[in-house]
Amino acid sequence: DYTLDEEGPEVSNMENDPEYPTCDDEFITICADVTDESEIDSVDLSCTADDYGTASGPMYFSEGDTYCRDISTGSLFGGPYCTDNVKVSCTVTATDEFDNEADLTEDPLFTYDNAPPTADANGPYECDEGETIELDATGSWDTVTPYEELVFEWDLDDDGIYDDAEGDTPDYY
């Protein structure tokens, strides 16, 4: 007995590494999970960087149910130039051995983040010895990274190591 698989593959969990790429990143790895009851025949990736360019091609099997492809910044921008805040949308299309097809589109999957965050420590701070200082960096921001994903580390003893306090509003003793 032989039963045809009439359901298409399932594509899920599309991710990119690095998560916040810059123009200095020569390649970005895009991965997605692809599952099906029958054999996967092909998995392809197509990405578009706003109106700049596209990158596409087959994804390679990585491990488990994961398929990946490295795309170059140069191919997305059609050359060596890259721009901050460019949104990149990607589609993964999977086909099984019975030509059933499924795809997943993330629009956008990521945004190029070439500008560093702007740190605003809201200082200078003064206090008497033994008092607690309430620090406040809530005026900090980034053009791409959501505020809640920014990492706040403080160097309060001027040793060049940012290990004296963490968070956007820490207390320092």
Beta strands, then each sheet from edge to edge (+ up, - down):
strand 1: 10-17
strand 2: 27-35
strand 3: 40-49
strand 4: 53-58
strand 5: 60-63
strand 6: 66-72
strand 7: 87-96
strand 8: 101-111
strand 9: 133-134
strand 10: 153-154
strand 11: 165-166
strand 12: 171-172
sheet 1: 1+ 2- 6+ 5-
sheet 2: 4+ 3- 7+ 8-
sheet 3: 9+ 12-
sheet 4: 10+ 11-
end
